Amino acid sequence: MLEVPKTKVGTAESAADVFLSLLRAADEVEQDKEHVWAMGLDNAHRIKYVELGDQDEIVALFELARALPHMIHFGYTARQDLRYAGRPANLRINGSGWARGKMNEYCVVQKPTGTNPVCPGNCRTCDLCKIERGIVIESVLRRPGRQKVRSS
């Protein structure tokens, strides 16, 4: 099981400890690659999500969720080709432009279609992404040029 040094991240060093734990969980070939990871924290500096990329990193995210079973973890990925079987019950993965089973599909739109729930942009007051419902969640384009937009 992946050991997570801290559930709270108050310094750059403690964030680095979490990323190093993820890296140590990967195989030797994967460890030698360049990685670009992001971590989201809530206002109490608790980890909300770690954004990863390929299959080894998805497996590491599974281990992170298992190591912190008292927390709900959620994230987004455009990679529908990866294996998500065996996902811990406290890990929600939202497909960006796709969905499988009860996973939610997250899509960016110019304006709401009126047929799907819309992301309010405030995770503290919303649970759309945190509960798997097999729904499409629309997010209104907030920063032009930085997100791919689904065409109507």
N, C-alpha and C positions, 0 to 999 in steps of 0.2 A: 504494500500500500504506500502511496505517496505521502511523505511527511511534510506537512505545511508548518513552517516555523511559527507563524502568527496568524490569527484570524483578523487582527486589526493591523492596519498599515499606517504608521504615523510618520515614517521617514523614508527617504529614498533607499536607505540601506535595508529596511524591512521589506520594501517592495522587491528589491533585488534578491532577497532571501527566498521569496515566493517563486520568482522566475528561475532561480538556480535549482530549487526543488523540482520544478517542472522539467528543466533541462536534464537533471540527473536521472529522471524517470525514463528518459528516451534512450534508445540504443546508441552505440558508439558512433555509427555513421550519421545519425540524426544530430547528435551533439556537435558534430563538426560543421554543420551547416549554419548559415546565417539565419537568424530568426528576428521577426518583427512582431512583438507582442504588445498588447495594451491591457491595462487593468482598470476597471471601474470601481470606485469606492462610494459608499454612502456618506452622509454627513458625519457619522460616527467613526469614519475611517475603516469600516468593515468592508471586506471584499464583496462586491456585487457580481462581478464577472471578470474573467480573464479571456481576452480575445486571442484565439490561436488560429492556426491554419490547416496543416495537412493531418493525415490519419494519426501519426504518432502524437501529435499535439492534441487531437481529440481524445485519444486514450489517456493522455496526461490530465486533461480536463475531467474525464470520468473519475480518475483517481483523486483529483482535488475535491470533487463533489463527495466522494466516499470518505475522504479525510475530514470533511466538514459537514457531517450529515444533518446538523441542526439548522443549516442554512439552505434556502432555495437558491440555486445558481441558474442563470439563464444567459443565453447568448444568441448570436445570429451568424449564419454562414450562407454563402452562395454555393458552397460545395455539396451538391446533392449526391456526388459519386462516392462519398466517404461512407464507412460502415458505422451505424449508430446503434446496432443491436447491443444489448447488455447495458444500456444507459441507466445510471442510477436514478431512482425515483425522484430525487431532489434536483435533478438537472433538466432544464428545459432548453431545447434547441429550436429556434425559430428559423425556418428557411427563408432566405432572401430571394424572392422570386420563385419559390417552390415549396411544397409541403409533402409530407409522407405520413400516413396514418393519422394520428391525432396531433401531429406537429402543426404549429401555426405557420402561415405564410405571411411574411412581412414585406410590404411593397410600398415604394415611394410614388406618390401621385402629385400632379400639379394642383388638383383640387379634389375633395372627397367625392366619391361616386354616389354616395347616399345608400349604398347597399351593404357596406361593411363598416365595422367599428373603426374609429379613427384614433390613432395614438395622440394622447393629449400632450406628450412631451414632458411629463412629470412622473417618473417611476415611483415617487414616494406616495402618490395618491392613486395609482393605477395598477391593475394586475393583469392586463390584457396579455402581455408576453410571458407572465409568470405561471399561467395556467394553460395546459395544453387542451385546446378545444377543437382543433382542426379547422380553424377559421382563418380568414384573410384579414390582416390588420393593416390599414392604410396609414401612411405617414405623409403628411403634407410637406412638400419640398420647402425646406427652411433656408438652405444655403445653396443658391443656384451654382451649378458647376461642380458640386462636390458629391452629388448622389446621382445614381442612375434612376431615371424616371420611367415607370411603366407607361407605355403608350396606350391610349384609349381604344 
